[in-house]
Amino acid sequence: MAIKKADKIWANGKYINWDDAKIHVLSHVVHYGTCIFEGERCYKTKDGPAIFRLQDHTKRFFNSAKIYRMEIPFSQEEISQAIIETIRTNRLQAAYIRPFVFRGYDSLGVNPFNCPVEVYIAVWEWGTYLGEDALSQGVDVKVSSWNRIAPNTLPVLSKAGANYMNSQLIKIEAMLDGYAEGIALDVNGFVSEGSGENLFLIRNQKIYTPPLSASVLEGITRDTIMTLAKDMGYSVIEDNIPRELLYLADELFFSGSAAEITPIRSVDKIKIGAGKRGPITEELQKEFFGIVSGKKKDKYEWLTYI
Ligand SMILES: Cc1ncc(COP(=O)(O)O)c(C=O)c1O
């Protein structure tokens, strides 16, 4: 789905027109993927637009940059405030939010330090990530022939642009093979995550998700689901998941700011549970969408109203 243009982009503290947000082709980021980004959502509620877990996303943004020794020349409060104002400026009710920081134009050796750190915030209207029916019907996925990034190669806890070359291999293979998404295993053969989503598995009323040591991004939706599920009385277990347990699951779903809570109805053409969205997945969706739409009480104070 092509990006739906908004009016303005926040560029290093100023607003520029959407079409003027251009960089030089010899910028460091273009060649080496020297970029950190976030993906978050602003939801439409009866009390106006509200950003989901804004401070947590901003914190992860800064943590990701810290690993790459990229100093963001703004405070976390300034970035969070700029996100709020960018949504206001573009007069959007619901939006996908993409803050990013990259190394720009100066020298083109691998050494990034001379290249300026540039920070941008873009927002635009965006629908469901894995297709219109995905949230209710579920998606068909395959286990990827590509592994997720190995420990101590590229740091997966940093949401860095370069990591998404690995994600693209997973996604491309899945799509060319006729699936909506791929599930990558880690280098030890345990289940890791999707190309842009964390994964949850439900078996005998217990909820499992791979630990951070299985090369997964520390997803904010992952944390949200773990919190909601525990409060709903479920055991939530972070543990290594062998591939074959995917096929034996009662329910499986992806989580992410883009994918939200997307049920998985088959893996490698093996039906998961009843081959449709399962009851616990639906219960979690109801709670999650109830909160983000402002219909259920936001007792965790996850929403920032604009
Ligand atoms: C590789 C990867 N895993 C997991 C996630 C889910 O993270 P979050 O829930 O913070 O969006 C994302 C999306 O940002 C991702 O790109």
The ligand as an SDF file (V2000), in Angstrom:
LIG
                    3D

 16 16  0  0  0  0  0  0  0  0999 V2000
   11.1970   -7.0580   14.0040 C   0  0  0  0  0  0  0  0  0  0  0  0
   10.0850   -6.5720   14.8360 C   0  0  0  0  0  0  0  0  0  0  0  0
    9.6560   -7.3090   15.8710 N   0  0  0  0  0  0  0  0  0  0  0  0
    8.6420   -6.8980   16.6510 C   0  0  0  0  0  0  0  0  0  0  0  0
    7.9720   -5.7180   16.4140 C   0  0  0  0  0  0  0  0  0  0  0  0
    6.8490   -5.2860   17.3120 C   0  0  0  0  0  0  0  0  0  0  0  0
    7.2670   -4.2380   18.1300 O   0  0  0  0  0  0  0  0  0  0  0  0
    6.2340   -3.1440   18.6630 P   0  0  0  0  0  0  0  0  0  0  0  0
    5.1490   -3.8900   19.3390 O   0  0  0  0  0  0  0  0  0  0  0  0
    7.0210   -2.3220   19.5980 O   0  0  0  0  0  0  0  0  0  0  0  0
    5.7620   -2.3970   17.4840 O   0  0  0  0  0  0  0  0  0  0  0  0
    8.3700   -4.9230   15.3330 C   0  0  0  0  0  0  0  0  0  0  0  0
    7.6780   -3.6700   15.0450 C   0  0  0  0  0  0  0  0  0  0  0  0
    8.1190   -2.6370   15.3770 O   0  0  0  0  0  0  0  0  0  0  0  0
    9.4500   -5.3500   14.5470 C   0  0  0  0  0  0  0  0  0  0  0  0
    9.8490   -4.6210   13.5110 O   0  0  0  0  0  0  0  0  0  0  0  0
  1  2  1  0
  2  3  1  0
  2 15  2  0
  3  4  2  0
  4  5  1  0
  5  6  1  0
  5 12  2  0
  6  7  1  0
  7  8  1  0
  8  9  2  0
  8 10  1  0
  8 11  1  0
 12 13  1  0
 12 15  1  0
 13 14  2  0
 15 16  1  0
M  END
$$$$
